[in-house]
Structures are given as C-alpha cells and as structure tokens.
Amino acid sequence: MIATLEEPQNMQRASSGALVASLEGVIKNYGEVRALRNVNFAVRAGQVVALLGPNGAGKTTAVKLLLGLILPNSGKTRVFGGDPTNPQNRMRTGAMLQVGRVPETLRVREHIDLFSSYYPDPLPLEEVLATAGLEKLRDRKFGDLSGGQRQRTLFALAICGDPDLLFLDEPTVGLDVEARRALWEEIRRLVERGKTVILTTHYLEEADALADRIAVINQGEIIAEGTPAEIKSQTSGKRIRCVTALNVASVLQLPGVTAAKQDREAVEIHAAEAESVVRALLARDPTLSGLEITTAGLEEAFLALTQDNGQTENRQN
C-alpha cells in the first residue's frame, strides 16, 4: 500500500477548519428516482474530503448540488455560508468535472487565459502551467492532447482562478503512475495553502493517500464517515489468498465470506474474520495451498460497507 498522510496531522487539520460547504437534510429526486435521501454532509476548511460510492450512489448529484448546478427537492445546500449560486461564492469555487465539452481548437494556454478571465484574482499563467505539468504543452491544441494530457488541462482550468474550494471528479483517470503521484503532490500543496478539496474517485488508494476524511455514499445515503483509519476500522476484515480446488461460487457460500474473486491461479477472499473461513476451506479442500492472510484495507472496508448496505436495502424492500 502506498504511504498516506500522517494521521495526527490530518486530524489536527480537520478539527481546526471553519465550515466551508454542507448539505443539510437534503433530498433530491429525479422523477420517481430518489437520488439523495436526507443527506447531511459537511466539509471544513483545509481538508481533503473524499466522497466514495458505487456508480449511481449519489456522488455526482451531491457535487452538482454543492456547485449550484441543480437544486434540492428539500433541505439546505450551503457553500461559504450561503447559496452556491451566489456569484461571489462561485468566484471562490473551482471544479474539474467529467461532464461537458471543452473546445478542441483552442490551445492549452488559450483555455487557461479564457477561464482565468472569469475570476477577479487568477493565478499567473506560468504558475498554472507549472502546477499542472503543462509547460511543454502550452501551445498544443486541446484536440491534439492525449487522455492524460486532457486531464491535466482540466485540472489547470479548475485551479487557475485560485479557488478556496476545489471539486475534483476522478482527477487522475487516464494518468500514468508518475503523473498520478505528481498530481497528488499538487493537491497536497493546495491544501497546505489552506485550500479545501472535495474529491470523488474510484481509486481507493487515492482516497487513502489524500483524504483527511472519507464519506461513503450508497443508494443515496451517507452510510459511513470518518478518517481513512476510522473507515477501515469499521470492518475488522481480512484478505485471504489461496490456491484451492473450490470455485468462486462455492467460496462465496462459506459463512463469513463477504466477497471473492479469481486472481490468476489463486482465489482472493474478503472475510469478516479469517479463522473460521480458513477452517471451512480446509474442510472442503484438503489440497488447499499458498495460503496468505492480510489485514483488510480501505478496499475491503468499502466493499463490506456498500454490500452490507445493499443487502439491508434489499431485505427492507
């Protein structure tokens, strides 16, 4: 697992910031579909808050509400203590989203100049290019960029206005490992300057590495919230890896198994606790070999939380 920010430093930063953005008892429907169900969510200054959830869980709806792009059916949405659509609040907000189109004929520097003109006190062009790693691409047309280069350009557009609150929606999609780590470092530097970041990502290692706090959303509800360590502590799960003659379907039937998948010649199993599962495996397959047991990380906690929530929802319905 990659190194994470030190927990004591994160906790100190998280406890000292003023309230920057919040959803208070928010309900949002799309026709008969309830996207958010009485959601309460708060973000404080100087934090990176990761909003995690399966596809369709409500992450994008929550972000759009905080950006003022849509309105709730009920409840309150606040940014800097007021309406997200307030022009003064929007001048303090930047967003890197995976929706919308960027003109492909404009050059990178032209895009940054254009977006910078929307803000009263934008960052210098050279600083934005350096932060996003775009110095050598400044005169390249957006349409000629690779996927990763486009992502870096979108990041540049999000930060060029020097916003106090930054929304990053899947910011490292399409980036190679080196570029991803470089972007992480830039996000950390922004937070060191007192900026606040709301991050949505499917890369759980990214959330673990960057976030001061994590909120897990599933089926329109916040089902867990806390520091990465607190989220991981909500499941005392274990990861079991072994070579077995049992197929995945049979492994999933074992008591205590929360998830299982084939991983090359082995089966990777997630379980609430390892001992009883290993005994059951040995009882059913005396040829079992290559046994490895490790403590569950954020991925296992996420799977356990979202699957448990889904099973509860199905039982209620």
C-alpha positions as protocol buffer text, in pm:
chain_id: "A"
residue {
  index: 1
  type: MET
  ca { x: 0 y: 0 z: 0 }
}
residue {
  index: 2
  type: ILE
  ca { x: 126 y: 350 z: -76 }
}
residue {
  index: 3
  type: ALA
  ca { x: 224 y: 587 z: 201 }
}
residue {
  index: 4
  type: THR
  ca { x: -54 y: 803 z: 340 }
}
residue {
  index: 5
  type: LEU
  ca { x: -51 y: 1141 z: 505 }
}
residue {
  index: 6
  type: GLU
  ca { x: 25 y: 1115 z: 875 }
}
residue {
  index: 7
  type: GLU
  ca { x: -294 y: 1064 z: 1069 }
}
residue {
  index: 8
  type: PRO
  ca { x: -220 y: 1306 z: 1359 }
}
residue {
  index: 9
  type: GLN
  ca { x: -153 y: 1587 z: 1111 }
}
residue {
  index: 10
  type: ASN
  ca { x: -476 y: 1508 z: 928 }
}
residue {
  index: 11
  type: MET
  ca { x: -680 y: 1505 z: 1246 }
}
residue {
  index: 12
  type: GLN
  ca { x: -535 y: 1836 z: 1362 }
}
residue {
  index: 13
  type: ARG
  ca { x: -610 y: 1997 z: 1026 }
}
residue {
  index: 14
  type: ALA
  ca { x: -961 y: 1853 z: 1015 }
}
residue {
  index: 15
  type: SER
  ca { x: -1058 y: 1975 z: 1360 }
}
residue {
  index: 16
  type: SER
  ca { x: -947 y: 2337 z: 1314 }
}
residue {
  index: 17
  type: GLY
  ca { x: -1120 y: 2441 z: 987 }
}
residue {
  index: 18
  type: ALA
  ca { x: -1432 y: 2652 z: 954 }
}
residue {
  index: 19
  type: LEU
  ca { x: -1737 y: 2511 z: 777 }
}
residue {
  index: 20
  type: VAL
  ca { x: -1698 y: 2562 z: 401 }
}
residue {
  index: 21
  type: ALA
  ca { x: -1974 y: 2353 z: 242 }
}
residue {
  index: 22
  type: SER
  ca { x: -2266 y: 2147 z: 365 }
}
residue {
  index: 23
  type: LEU
  ca { x: -2576 y: 1950 z: 274 }
}
residue {
  index: 24
  type: GLU
  ca { x: -2839 y: 1963 z: 549 }
}
residue {
  index: 25
  type: GLY
  ca { x: -3121 y: 1711 z: 534 }
}
residue {
  index: 26
  type: VAL
  ca { x: -3107 y: 1715 z: 154 }
}
residue {
  index: 27
  type: ILE
  ca { x: -3347 y: 1512 z: -56 }
}
residue {
  index: 28
  type: LYS
  ca { x: -3309 y: 1509 z: -434 }
}
residue {
  index: 29
  type: ASN
  ca { x: -3537 y: 1324 z: -672 }
}
residue {
  index: 30
  type: TYR
  ca { x: -3521 y: 1271 z: -1047 }
}
residue {
  index: 31
  type: GLY
  ca { x: -3881 y: 1193 z: -1122 }
}
residue {
  index: 32
  type: GLU
  ca { x: -3965 y: 883 z: -921 }
}
residue {
  index: 33
  type: VAL
  ca { x: -3599 y: 805 z: -854 }
}
residue {
  index: 34
  type: ARG
  ca { x: -3467 y: 930 z: -520 }
}
residue {
  index: 35
  type: ALA
  ca { x: -3101 y: 1014 z: -574 }
}
residue {
  index: 36
  type: LEU
  ca { x: -3032 y: 1150 z: -223 }
}
residue {
  index: 37
  type: ARG
  ca { x: -3219 y: 1059 z: 92 }
}
residue {
  index: 38
  type: ASN
  ca { x: -3199 y: 1307 z: 380 }
}
residue {
  index: 39
  type: VAL
  ca { x: -2823 y: 1355 z: 339 }
}
residue {
  index: 40
  type: ASN
  ca { x: -2618 y: 1550 z: 591 }
}
residue {
  index: 41
  type: PHE
  ca { x: -2264 y: 1623 z: 478 }
}
residue {
  index: 42
  type: ALA
  ca { x: -2015 y: 1887 z: 597 }
}
residue {
  index: 43
  type: VAL
  ca { x: -1675 y: 1997 z: 467 }
}
residue {
  index: 44
  type: ARG
  ca { x: -1435 y: 2211 z: 669 }
}
residue {
  index: 45
  type: ALA
  ca { x: -1157 y: 2440 z: 552 }
}
residue {
  index: 46
  type: GLY
  ca { x: -816 y: 2292 z: 485 }
}
residue {
  index: 47
  type: GLN
  ca { x: -944 y: 1938 z: 435 }
}
residue {
  index: 48
  type: VAL
  ca { x: -942 y: 1689 z: 153 }
}
residue {
  index: 49
  type: VAL
  ca { x: -1277 y: 1511 z: 178 }
}
residue {
  index: 50
  type: ALA
  ca { x: -1324 y: 1205 z: -43 }
}
residue {
  index: 51
  type: LEU
  ca { x: -1678 y: 1115 z: -143 }
}
residue {
  index: 52
  type: LEU
  ca { x: -1680 y: 745 z: -230 }
}
residue {
  index: 53
  type: GLY
  ca { x: -1955 y: 519 z: -357 }
}
residue {
  index: 54
  type: PRO
  ca { x: -2055 y: 274 z: -630 }
}
residue {
  index: 55
  type: ASN
  ca { x: -2179 y: 403 z: -966 }
}
residue {
  index: 56
  type: GLY
  ca { x: -2521 y: 559 z: -922 }
}
residue {
  index: 57
  type: ALA
  ca { x: -2479 y: 601 z: -546 }
}
residue {
  index: 58
  type: GLY
  ca { x: -2543 y: 977 z: -549 }
}
residue {
  index: 59
  type: LYS
  ca { x: -2190 y: 1123 z: -561 }
}
residue {
  index: 60
  type: THR
  ca { x: -2243 y: 1329 z: -875 }
}
residue {
  index: 61
  type: THR
  ca { x: -2577 y: 1457 z: -750 }
}
residue {
  index: 62
  type: ALA
  ca { x: -2417 y: 1574 z: -425 }
}
residue {
  index: 63
  type: VAL
  ca { x: -2140 y: 1755 z: -615 }
}
residue {
  index: 64
  type: LYS
  ca { x: -2385 y: 1921 z: -854 }
}
residue {
  index: 65
  type: LEU
  ca { x: -2589 y: 2046 z: -559 }
}
residue {
  index: 66
  type: LEU
  ca { x: -2283 y: 2199 z: -392 }
}
residue {
  index: 67
  type: LEU
  ca { x: -2185 y: 2361 z: -723 }
}
residue {
  index: 68
  type: GLY
  ca { x: -2534 y: 2508 z: -758 }
}
residue {
  index: 69
  type: LEU
  ca { x: -2594 y: 2327 z: -1086 }
}
residue {
  index: 70
  type: ILE
  ca { x: -2914 y: 2168 z: -954 }
}
residue {
  index: 71
  type: LEU
  ca { x: -3147 y: 2240 z: -662 }
}
residue {
  index: 72
  type: PRO
  ca { x: -3264 y: 2001 z: -388 }
}
residue {
  index: 73
  type: ASN
  ca { x: -3627 y: 1898 z: -351 }
}
residue {
  index: 74
  type: SER
  ca { x: -3590 y: 1970 z: 19 }
}
residue {
  index: 75
  type: GLY
  ca { x: -3315 y: 2053 z: 266 }
}
residue {
  index: 76
  type: LYS
  ca { x: -3041 y: 2315 z: 251 }
}
residue {
  index: 77
  type: THR
  ca { x: -2724 y: 2343 z: 44 }
}
residue {
  index: 78
  type: ARG
  ca { x: -2462 y: 2587 z: 169 }
}
residue {
  index: 79
  type: VAL
  ca { x: -2123 y: 2700 z: 37 }
}
residue {
  index: 80
  type: PHE
  ca { x: -1926 y: 2960 z: 234 }
}
residue {
  index: 81
  type: GLY
  ca { x: -2237 y: 3007 z: 447 }
}
residue {
  index: 82
  type: GLY
  ca { x: -2464 y: 3100 z: 157 }
}
residue {
  index: 83
  type: ASP
  ca { x: -2628 y: 2994 z: -167 }
}
residue {
  index: 84
  type: PRO
  ca { x: -2393 y: 2802 z: -402 }
}
residue {
  index: 85
  type: THR
  ca { x: -2534 y: 3003 z: -695 }
}
residue {
  index: 86
  type: ASN
  ca { x: -2427 y: 3333 z: -540 }
}
residue {
  index: 87
  type: PRO
  ca { x: -2175 y: 3489 z: -785 }
}
residue {
  index: 88
  type: GLN
  ca { x: -1933 y: 3577 z: -504 }
}
residue {
  index: 89
  type: ASN
  ca { x: -1934 y: 3217 z: -382 }
}
residue {
  index: 90
  type: ARG
  ca { x: -1882 y: 3086 z: -734 }
}
residue {
  index: 91
  type: MET
  ca { x: -1575 y: 3309 z: -769 }
}
residue {
  index: 92
  type: ARG
  ca { x: -1426 y: 3115 z: -477 }
}
residue {
  index: 93
  type: THR
  ca { x: -1500 y: 2774 z: -629 }
}
residue {
  index: 94
  type: GLY
  ca { x: -1324 y: 2567 z: -893 }
}
residue {
  index: 95
  type: ALA
  ca { x: -1433 y: 2238 z: -1045 }
}
residue {
  index: 96
  type: MET
  ca { x: -1279 y: 1960 z: -1250 }
}
residue {
  index: 97
  type: LEU
  ca { x: -1571 y: 1755 z: -1379 }
}
residue {
  index: 98
  type: GLN
  ca { x: -1607 y: 1463 z: -1619 }
}
residue {
  index: 99
  type: VAL
  ca { x: -1901 y: 1621 z: -1799 }
}
residue {
  index: 100
  type: GLY
  ca { x: -1931 y: 1892 z: -2062 }
}
residue {
  index: 101
  type: ARG
  ca { x: -1717 y: 1969 z: -2363 }
}
residue {
  index: 102
  type: VAL
  ca { x: -1404 y: 2179 z: -2398 }
}
residue {
  index: 103
  type: PRO
  ca { x: -1343 y: 2341 z: -2741 }
}
residue {
  index: 104
  type: GLU
  ca { x: -1080 y: 2132 z: -2914 }
}
residue {
  index: 105
  type: THR
  ca { x: -943 y: 2403 z: -3141 }
}
residue {
  index: 106
  type: LEU
  ca { x: -818 y: 2630 z: -2860 }
}
residue {
  index: 107
  type: ARG
  ca { x: -463 y: 2588 z: -2734 }
}
residue {
  index: 108
  type: VAL
  ca { x: -389 y: 2497 z: -2375 }
}
residue {
  index: 109
  type: ARG
  ca { x: -273 y: 2848 z: -2282 }
}
residue {
  index: 110
  type: GLU
  ca { x: -578 y: 2998 z: -2454 }
}
residue {
  index: 111
  type: HIS
  ca { x: -809 y: 2781 z: -2246 }
}
residue {
  index: 112
  type: ILE
  ca { x: -634 y: 2887 z: -1927 }
}
residue {
  index: 113
  type: ASP
  ca { x: -643 y: 3255 z: -2027 }
}
residue {
  index: 114
  type: LEU
  ca { x: -1016 y: 3226 z: -2101 }
}
residue {
  index: 115
  type: PHE
  ca { x: -1103 y: 3057 z: -1772 }
}
residue {
  index: 116
  type: SER
  ca { x: -878 y: 3291 z: -1577 }
}
residue {
  index: 117
  type: SER
  ca { x: -1073 y: 3589 z: -1713 }
}
residue {
  index: 118
  type: TYR
  ca { x: -1380 y: 3469 z: -1520 }
}
residue {
  index: 119
  type: TYR
  ca { x: -1206 y: 3527 z: -1184 }
}
residue {
  index: 120
  type: PRO
  ca { x: -1111 y: 3854 z: -1013 }
}
residue {
  index: 121
  type: ASP
  ca { x: -764 y: 3746 z: -898 }
}
residue {
  index: 122
  type: PRO
  ca { x: -646 y: 3445 z: -1101 }
}
residue {
  index: 123
  type: LEU
  ca { x: -310 y: 3274 z: -1072 }
}
residue {
  index: 124
  type: PRO
  ca { x: -39 y: 3372 z: -1323 }
}
residue {
  index: 125
  type: LEU
  ca { x: -41 y: 3162 z: -1640 }
}
residue {
  index: 126
  type: GLU
  ca { x: 312 y: 3032 z: -1583 }
}
residue {
  index: 127
  type: GLU
  ca { x: 224 y: 2913 z: -1232 }
}
residue {
  index: 128
  type: VAL
  ca { x: -84 y: 2728 z: -1357 }
}
residue {
  index: 129
  type: LEU
  ca { x: 112 y: 2561 z: -1637 }
}
residue {
  index: 130
  type: ALA
  ca { x: 386 y: 2453 z: -1396 }
}
residue {
  index: 131
  type: THR
  ca { x: 141 y: 2323 z: -1135 }
}
residue {
  index: 132
  type: ALA
  ca { x: -42 y: 2110 z: -1391 }
}
residue {
  index: 133
  type: GLY
  ca { x: 277 y: 1999 z: -1569 }
}
residue {
  index: 134
  type: LEU
  ca { x: 176 y: 2164 z: -1895 }
}
residue {
  index: 135
  type: GLU
  ca { x: 474 y: 2390 z: -1972 }
}
residue {
  index: 136
  type: LYS
  ca { x: 570 y: 2191 z: -2282 }
}
residue {
  index: 137
  type: LEU
  ca { x: 208 y: 2165 z: -2397 }
}
residue {
  index: 138
  type: ARG
  ca { x: 108 y: 2530 z: -2368 }
}
residue {
  index: 139
  type: ASP
  ca { x: 74 y: 2577 z: -2747 }
}
residue {
  index: 140
  type: ARG
  ca { x: -85 y: 2238 z: -2815 }
}
residue {
  index: 141
  type: LYS
  ca { x: -450 y: 2236 z: -2924 }
}
residue {
  index: 142
  type: PHE
  ca { x: -680 y: 2060 z: -2680 }
}
residue {
  index: 143
  type: GLY
  ca { x: -800 y: 1827 z: -2955 }
}
residue {
  index: 144
  type: ASP
  ca { x: -443 y: 1703 z: -3007 }
}
residue {
  index: 145
  type: LEU
  ca { x: -388 y: 1606 z: -2644 }
}
residue {
  index: 146
  type: SER
  ca { x: -383 y: 1252 z: -2508 }
}
residue {
  index: 147
  type: GLY
  ca { x: -634 y: 1147 z: -2243 }
}
residue {
  index: 148
  type: GLY
  ca { x: -390 y: 1210 z: -1958 }
}
residue {
  index: 149
  type: GLN
  ca { x: -286 y: 1548 z: -2101 }
}
residue {
  index: 150
  type: ARG
  ca { x: -653 y: 1649 z: -2123 }
}
residue {
  index: 151
  type: GLN
  ca { x: -697 y: 1557 z: -1758 }
}
residue {
  index: 152
  type: ARG
  ca { x: -405 y: 1780 z: -1661 }
}
residue {
  index: 153
  type: THR
  ca { x: -554 y: 2063 z: -1867 }
}
residue {
  index: 154
  type: LEU
  ca { x: -890 y: 2025 z: -1694 }
}
residue {
  index: 155
  type: PHE
  ca { x: -707 y: 2037 z: -1361 }
}
residue {
  index: 156
  type: ALA
  ca { x: -537 y: 2359 z: -1472 }
}
residue {
  index: 157
  type: LEU
  ca { x: -876 y: 2512 z: -1559 }
}
residue {
  index: 158
  type: ALA
  ca { x: -1009 y: 2415 z: -1215 }
}
residue {
  index: 159
  type: ILE
  ca { x: -725 y: 2584 z: -1025 }
}
residue {
  index: 160
  type: CYS
  ca { x: -649 y: 2886 z: -1247 }
}
residue {
  index: 161
  type: GLY
  ca { x: -888 y: 3111 z: -1054 }
}
residue {
  index: 162
  type: ASP
  ca { x: -709 y: 3031 z: -725 }
}
residue {
  index: 163
  type: PRO
  ca { x: -1031 y: 2897 z: -569 }
}
residue {
  index: 164
  type: ASP
  ca { x: -1074 y: 2836 z: -197 }
}
residue {
  index: 165
  type: LEU
  ca { x: -1294 y: 2531 z: -262 }
}
residue {
  index: 166
  type: LEU
  ca { x: -1196 y: 2283 z: -532 }
}
residue {
  index: 167
  type: PHE
  ca { x: -1409 y: 1998 z: -664 }
}
residue {
  index: 168
  type: LEU
  ca { x: -1209 y: 1718 z: -827 }
}
residue {
  index: 169
  type: ASP
  ca { x: -1417 y: 1449 z: -1001 }
}
residue {
  index: 170
  type: GLU
  ca { x: -1198 y: 1149 z: -1091 }
}
residue {
  index: 171
  type: PRO
  ca { x: -894 y: 1376 z: -1143 }
}
residue {
  index: 172
  type: THR
  ca { x: -638 y: 1106 z: -1225 }
}
residue {
  index: 173
  type: VAL
  ca { x: -833 y: 899 z: -1477 }
}
residue {
  index: 174
  type: GLY
  ca { x: -605 y: 830 z: -1773 }
}
residue {
  index: 175
  type: LEU
  ca { x: -286 y: 936 z: -1594 }
}
residue {
  index: 176
  type: ASP
  ca { x: 13 y: 707 z: -1566 }
}
residue {
  index: 177
  type: VAL
  ca { x: 160 y: 628 z: -1224 }
}
residue {
  index: 178
  type: GLU
  ca { x: 417 y: 909 z: -1234 }
}
residue {
  index: 179
  type: ALA
  ca { x: 165 y: 1172 z: -1342 }
}
residue {
  index: 180
  type: ARG
  ca { x: -86 y: 1050 z: -1082 }
}
residue {
  index: 181
  type: ARG
  ca { x: 166 y: 1084 z: -798 }
}
residue {
  index: 182
  type: ALA
  ca { x: 268 y: 1429 z: -925 }
}
residue {
  index: 183
  type: LEU
  ca { x: -94 y: 1542 z: -920 }
}
residue {
  index: 184
  type: TRP
  ca { x: -132 y: 1408 z: -566 }
}
residue {
  index: 185
  type: GLU
  ca { x: 159 y: 1625 z: -460 }
}
residue {
  index: 186
  type: GLU
  ca { x: 0 y: 1932 z: -616 }
}
residue {
  index: 187
  type: ILE
  ca { x: -327 y: 1862 z: -434 }
}
residue {
  index: 188
  type: ARG
  ca { x: -135 y: 1836 z: -107 }
}
residue {
  index: 189
  type: ARG
  ca { x: 35 y: 2169 z: -177 }
}
residue {
  index: 190
  type: LEU
  ca { x: -302 y: 2332 z: -240 }
}
residue {
  index: 191
  type: VAL
  ca { x: -428 y: 2208 z: 96 }
}
residue {
  index: 192
  type: GLU
  ca { x: -110 y: 2331 z: 267 }
}
residue {
  index: 193
  type: ARG
  ca { x: -205 y: 2676 z: 133 }
}
residue {
  index: 194
  type: GLY
  ca { x: -540 y: 2649 z: 311 }
}
residue {
  index: 195
  type: LYS
  ca { x: -749 y: 2532 z: 16 }
}
residue {
  index: 196
  type: THR
  ca { x: -1031 y: 2281 z: 59 }
}
residue {
  index: 197
  type: VAL
  ca { x: -1082 y: 1986 z: -177 }
}
residue {
  index: 198
  type: ILE
  ca { x: -1383 y: 1762 z: -236 }
}
residue {
  index: 199
  type: LEU
  ca { x: -1262 y: 1454 z: -420 }
}
residue {
  index: 200
  type: THR
  ca { x: -1458 y: 1181 z: -593 }
}
residue {
  index: 201
  type: THR
  ca { x: -1258 y: 885 z: -713 }
}
residue {
  index: 202
  type: HIS
  ca { x: -1282 y: 515 z: -791 }
}
residue {
  index: 203
  type: TYR
  ca { x: -916 y: 473 z: -695 }
}
residue {
  index: 204
  type: LEU
  ca { x: -944 y: 380 z: -328 }
}
residue {
  index: 205
  type: GLU
  ca { x: -568 y: 407 z: -280 }
}
residue {
  index: 206
  type: GLU
  ca { x: -603 y: 768 z: -395 }
}
residue {
  index: 207
  type: ALA
  ca { x: -861 y: 841 z: -126 }
}
residue {
  index: 208
  type: ASP
  ca { x: -646 y: 664 z: 132 }
}
residue {
  index: 209
  type: ALA
  ca { x: -340 y: 867 z: 31 }
}
residue {
  index: 210
  type: LEU
  ca { x: -504 y: 1210 z: 12 }
}
residue {
  index: 211
  type: ALA
  ca { x: -816 y: 1232 z: 226 }
}
residue {
  index: 212
  type: ASP
  ca { x: -841 y: 1376 z: 574 }
}
residue {
  index: 213
  type: ARG
  ca { x: -1197 y: 1244 z: 584 }
}
residue {
  index: 214
  type: ILE
  ca { x: -1398 y: 999 z: 378 }
}
residue {
  index: 215
  type: ALA
  ca { x: -1773 y: 983 z: 332 }
}
residue {
  index: 216
  type: VAL
  ca { x: -1914 y: 664 z: 181 }
}
residue {
  index: 217
  type: ILE
  ca { x: -2242 y: 709 z: -2 }
}
residue {
  index: 218
  type: ASN
  ca { x: -2462 y: 426 z: -124 }
}
residue {
  index: 219
  type: GLN
  ca { x: -2815 y: 429 z: -262 }
}
residue {
  index: 220
  type: GLY
  ca { x: -2848 y: 798 z: -184 }
}
residue {
  index: 221
  type: GLU
  ca { x: -2741 y: 780 z: 181 }
}
residue {
  index: 222
  type: ILE
  ca { x: -2420 y: 852 z: 370 }
}
residue {
  index: 223
  type: ILE
  ca { x: -2351 y: 513 z: 529 }
}
residue {
  index: 224
  type: ALA
  ca { x: -2010 y: 585 z: 685 }
}
residue {
  index: 225
  type: GLU
  ca { x: -1794 y: 888 z: 755 }
}
residue {
  index: 226
  type: GLY
  ca { x: -1459 y: 948 z: 924 }
}
residue {
  index: 227
  type: THR
  ca { x: -1085 y: 949 z: 871 }
}
residue {
  index: 228
  type: PRO
  ca { x: -944 y: 675 z: 647 }
}
residue {
  index: 229
  type: ALA
  ca { x: -832 y: 491 z: 961 }
}
residue {
  index: 230
  type: GLU
  ca { x: -1179 y: 517 z: 1112 }
}
residue {
  index: 231
  type: ILE
  ca { x: -1344 y: 391 z: 794 }
}
residue {
  index: 232
  type: LYS
  ca { x: -1106 y: 95 z: 780 }
}
residue {
  index: 233
  type: SER
  ca { x: -1167 y: 20 z: 1149 }
}
residue {
  index: 234
  type: GLN
  ca { x: -1541 y: -21 z: 1083 }
}
residue {
  index: 235
  type: THR
  ca { x: -1461 y: -361 z: 944 }
}
residue {
  index: 236
  type: SER
  ca { x: -1209 y: -588 z: 1108 }
}
residue {
  index: 237
  type: GLY
  ca { x: -1196 y: -779 z: 785 }
}
residue {
  index: 238
  type: LYS
  ca { x: -917 y: -989 z: 646 }
}
residue {
  index: 239
  type: ARG
  ca { x: -794 y: -1064 z: 296 }
}
residue {
  index: 240
  type: ILE
  ca { x: -732 y: -1434 z: 233 }
}
residue {
  index: 241
  type: ARG
  ca { x: -547 y: -1554 z: -75 }
}
residue {
  index: 242
  type: CYS
  ca { x: -506 y: -1920 z: -154 }
}
residue {
  index: 243
  type: VAL
  ca { x: -490 y: -2182 z: -427 }
}
residue {
  index: 244
  type: THR
  ca { x: -797 y: -2402 z: -398 }
}
residue {
  index: 245
  type: ALA
  ca { x: -991 y: -2656 z: -599 }
}
residue {
  index: 246
  type: LEU
  ca { x: -1313 y: -2479 z: -495 }
}
residue {
  index: 247
  type: ASN
  ca { x: -1464 y: -2242 z: -747 }
}
residue {
  index: 248
  type: VAL
  ca { x: -1556 y: -1883 z: -661 }
}
residue {
  index: 249
  type: ALA
  ca { x: -1929 y: -1963 z: -637 }
}
residue {
  index: 250
  type: SER
  ca { x: -1858 y: -2229 z: -372 }
}
residue {
  index: 251
  type: VAL
  ca { x: -1628 y: -1996 z: -177 }
}
residue {
  index: 252
  type: LEU
  ca { x: -1896 y: -1727 z: -170 }
}
residue {
  index: 253
  type: GLN
  ca { x: -2130 y: -1971 z: 6 }
}
residue {
  index: 254
  type: LEU
  ca { x: -1894 y: -2009 z: 303 }
}
residue {
  index: 255
  type: PRO
  ca { x: -2010 y: -1836 z: 624 }
}
residue {
  index: 256
  type: GLY
  ca { x: -1823 y: -1512 z: 689 }
}
residue {
  index: 257
  type: VAL
  ca { x: -1714 y: -1453 z: 329 }
}
residue {
  index: 258
  type: THR
  ca { x: -1811 y: -1105 z: 207 }
}
residue {
  index: 259
  type: ALA
  ca { x: -1650 y: -1119 z: -138 }
}
residue {
  index: 260
  type: ALA
  ca { x: -1436 y: -1347 z: -353 }
}
residue {
  index: 261
  type: LYS
  ca { x: -1275 y: -1333 z: -694 }
}
residue {
  index: 262
  type: GLN
  ca { x: -1039 y: -1536 z: -909 }
}
residue {
  index: 263
  type: ASP
  ca { x: -692 y: -1382 z: -925 }
}
residue {
  index: 264
  type: ARG
  ca { x: -483 y: -1581 z: -1174 }
}
residue {
  index: 265
  type: GLU
  ca { x: -417 y: -1924 z: -1018 }
}
residue {
  index: 266
  type: ALA
  ca { x: -547 y: -1818 z: -675 }
}
residue {
  index: 267
  type: VAL
  ca { x: -872 y: -1703 z: -518 }
}
residue {
  index: 268
  type: GLU
  ca { x: -881 y: -1377 z: -323 }
}
residue {
  index: 269
  type: ILE
  ca { x: -1134 y: -1377 z: -41 }
}
residue {
  index: 270
  type: HIS
  ca { x: -1258 y: -1095 z: 179 }
}
residue {
  index: 271
  type: ALA
  ca { x: -1397 y: -1206 z: 514 }
}
residue {
  index: 272
  type: ALA
  ca { x: -1504 y: -1053 z: 844 }
}
residue {
  index: 273
  type: GLU
  ca { x: -1258 y: -1281 z: 1022 }
}
residue {
  index: 274
  type: ALA
  ca { x: -1015 y: -1531 z: 883 }
}
residue {
  index: 275
  type: GLU
  ca { x: -1001 y: -1830 z: 1118 }
}
residue {
  index: 276
  type: SER
  ca { x: -1345 y: -1981 z: 1057 }
}
residue {
  index: 277
  type: VAL
  ca { x: -1319 y: -1925 z: 681 }
}
residue {
  index: 278
  type: VAL
  ca { x: -979 y: -2097 z: 664 }
}
residue {
  index: 279
  type: ARG
  ca { x: -1112 y: -2393 z: 866 }
}
residue {
  index: 280
  type: ALA
  ca { x: -1407 y: -2421 z: 628 }
}
residue {
  index: 281
  type: LEU
  ca { x: -1178 y: -2405 z: 327 }
}
residue {
  index: 282
  type: LEU
  ca { x: -952 y: -2681 z: 463 }
}
residue {
  index: 283
  type: ALA
  ca { x: -1252 y: -2899 z: 549 }
}
residue {
  index: 284
  type: ARG
  ca { x: -1379 y: -2875 z: 192 }
}
residue {
  index: 285
  type: ASP
  ca { x: -1042 y: -2880 z: 16 }
}
residue {
  index: 286
  type: PRO
  ca { x: -754 y: -3070 z: 183 }
}
residue {
  index: 287
  type: THR
  ca { x: -531 y: -2976 z: -113 }
}
residue {
  index: 288
  type: LEU
  ca { x: -553 y: -2604 z: -34 }
}
residue {
  index: 289
  type: SER
  ca { x: -212 y: -2431 z: -63 }
}
residue {
  index: 290
  type: GLY
  ca { x: -43 y: -2092 z: -93 }
}
residue {
  index: 291
  type: LEU
  ca { x: -241 y: -1955 z: 200 }
}
residue {
  index: 292
  type: GLU
  ca { x: -185 y: -1583 z: 273 }
}
residue {
  index: 293
  type: ILE
  ca { x: -380 y: -1373 z: 526 }
}
residue {
  index: 294
  type: THR
  ca { x: -350 y: -995 z: 549 }
}
residue {
  index: 295
  type: THR
  ca { x: -542 y: -721 z: 728 }
}
residue {
  index: 296
  type: ALA
  ca { x: -816 y: -560 z: 524 }
}
residue {
  index: 297
  type: GLY
  ca { x: -757 y: -212 z: 381 }
}
residue {
  index: 298
  type: LEU
  ca { x: -984 y: 62 z: 252 }
}
residue {
  index: 299
  type: GLU
  ca { x: -1100 y: -150 z: -43 }
}
residue {
  index: 300
  type: GLU
  ca { x: -1221 y: -427 z: 187 }
}
residue {
  index: 301
  type: ALA
  ca { x: -1392 y: -177 z: 418 }
}
residue {
  index: 302
  type: PHE
  ca { x: -1562 y: -12 z: 120 }
}
residue {
  index: 303
  type: LEU
  ca { x: -1685 y: -345 z: -15 }
}
residue {
  index: 304
  type: ALA
  ca { x: -1812 y: -456 z: 324 }
}
residue {
  index: 305
  type: LEU
  ca { x: -1993 y: -127 z: 389 }
}
residue {
  index: 306
  type: THR
  ca { x: -2159 y: -98 z: 49 }
}
residue {
  index: 307
  type: GLN
  ca { x: -2252 y: -465 z: 21 }
}
residue {
  index: 308
  type: ASP
  ca { x: -2395 y: -475 z: 372 }
}
residue {
  index: 309
  type: ASN
  ca { x: -2597 y: -161 z: 298 }
}
residue {
  index: 310
  type: GLY
  ca { x: -2726 y: -308 z: -27 }
}
residue {
  index: 311
  type: GLN
  ca { x: -2828 y: -632 z: 142 }
}
residue {
  index: 312
  type: THR
  ca { x: -3013 y: -436 z: 413 }
}
residue {
  index: 313
  type: GLU
  ca { x: -3191 y: -230 z: 150 }
}
residue {
  index: 314
  type: ASN
  ca { x: -3296 y: -543 z: -38 }
}
residue {
  index: 315
  type: ARG
  ca { x: -3433 y: -700 z: 280 }
}
residue {
  index: 316
  type: GLN
  ca { x: -3633 y: -384 z: 355 }
}
residue {
  index: 317
  type: ASN
  ca { x: -3776 y: -382 z: 4 }
}
